[in-house]
Amino acid sequence: MHLARFPRARFAHLPTPLERLTRLGVELKVDLWVKRDDCTGLAGGGNKTRKLEFLLGEALDQGADTLVTQGAVQSNHVRQTAAAAARYGLACEVILEERTGSKAVDYTASGNVLLDRLLGAAIRNVPGGADMNAELARTADDIRARGGKPYVILGGGSNAVGALGYVDCAIELVAQANAQGLVIDRIVTATGSAGTHAGLVAGLALVGADIPVLGIGVRADRETQEANVHKLAMETAALLGHPERVTREMTVADCDYVGAGYGLIDDEVIEVLKLAARTDALILDPVYTGKAMKGLIALARAGRFEGETVVFLHTGGAQGLFGYQGEMQGALEGELA
Ligand SMILES: *Cc1c(COP(=O)(O)O)cnc(C)c1O
């Protein structure tokens, strides 16, 4: 396996820090660490930045002039794609799916959407449940008809090329742990469009690190999520020449913490956001990291990580918090009353 064989644009702030969560760890009775992929640096950063280094590498190689992608209205992936496009002087056309149904002005215009606009992306909204791959194809056809050269990035940047970013993260994390003499027993991450989880699984398998990854689902049921992650981990390992290294047992997801649905906030998540902020000043988001941490906390309190050193992958998303100002403000004001 040799990542340098793949075209890559370099703009992420790497390596990201690996830090101990001293206060939250004591609270949960776990030796808890955080891998700060919320600090990848691209217009707020987050996990999509690592994927975009390899996707942009391919787009620039192909001579593309426009990036096309899709996501939910408050997509962090769309924001980071719009930022990468700006960095390379490319146009950016995005399709936002009204997946949560929220019409709140914070949700539809603030947070990531405000940043998408600031970064110059052309935005088209479609109703929840639309066929997003068909929308991507239609937008790409329109661009080609105008004489442009689109490069289509799947939702979340989750194909094998994008997942190389998390192979790189696995290598980086293992190197940091080795340098610090830190034995990692488990990695916990949010898992959605699967590229992050799949890239980690493939990367850890290829370096032979034997560190299990637990993905906490944010949308799909467990069976669907594990199948998606496993398929993409195999494709990623195949791209690197070693599909046989990834086995089905390496893919483990727990999808019991989604709550009412993708992108829907609840009181438990708000409690988690408060706890993380008020212990280690860790700013989580309501859609991904808040739910992943909700799972981590519940499992820790149930004794599932007893005696373990656990690394929580902070995949970013704090910019999306401002899309949930109404819900958050209500909870924070209620507390003072
Ligand atoms: C997209 C995203 C995830 C999920 O990563 P996938 O690779 O889509 O599974 C997790 N956290 C944040 C903040 C994200 O934006």
The ligand as a Gaussian input file, in Angstrom:
#p B3LYP/6-31G(d) Opt

LIG

0 1
 C      -20.167000      13.704000       7.187000
 C      -19.901000      13.751000       8.640000
 C      -19.750000      12.573000       9.396000
 C      -19.952000      11.203000       8.816000
 O      -18.878000      10.796000       7.995000
 P      -19.185000       9.808000       6.798000
 O      -17.873000       9.625000       6.132000
 O      -20.229000      10.464000       5.951000
 O      -19.702000       8.533000       7.377000
 C      -19.450000      12.676000      10.729000
 N      -19.325000      13.876000      11.319000
 C      -19.478000      15.020000      10.657000
 C      -19.364000      16.290000      11.397000
 C      -19.770000      15.007000       9.288000
 O      -19.930000      16.157000       8.628000

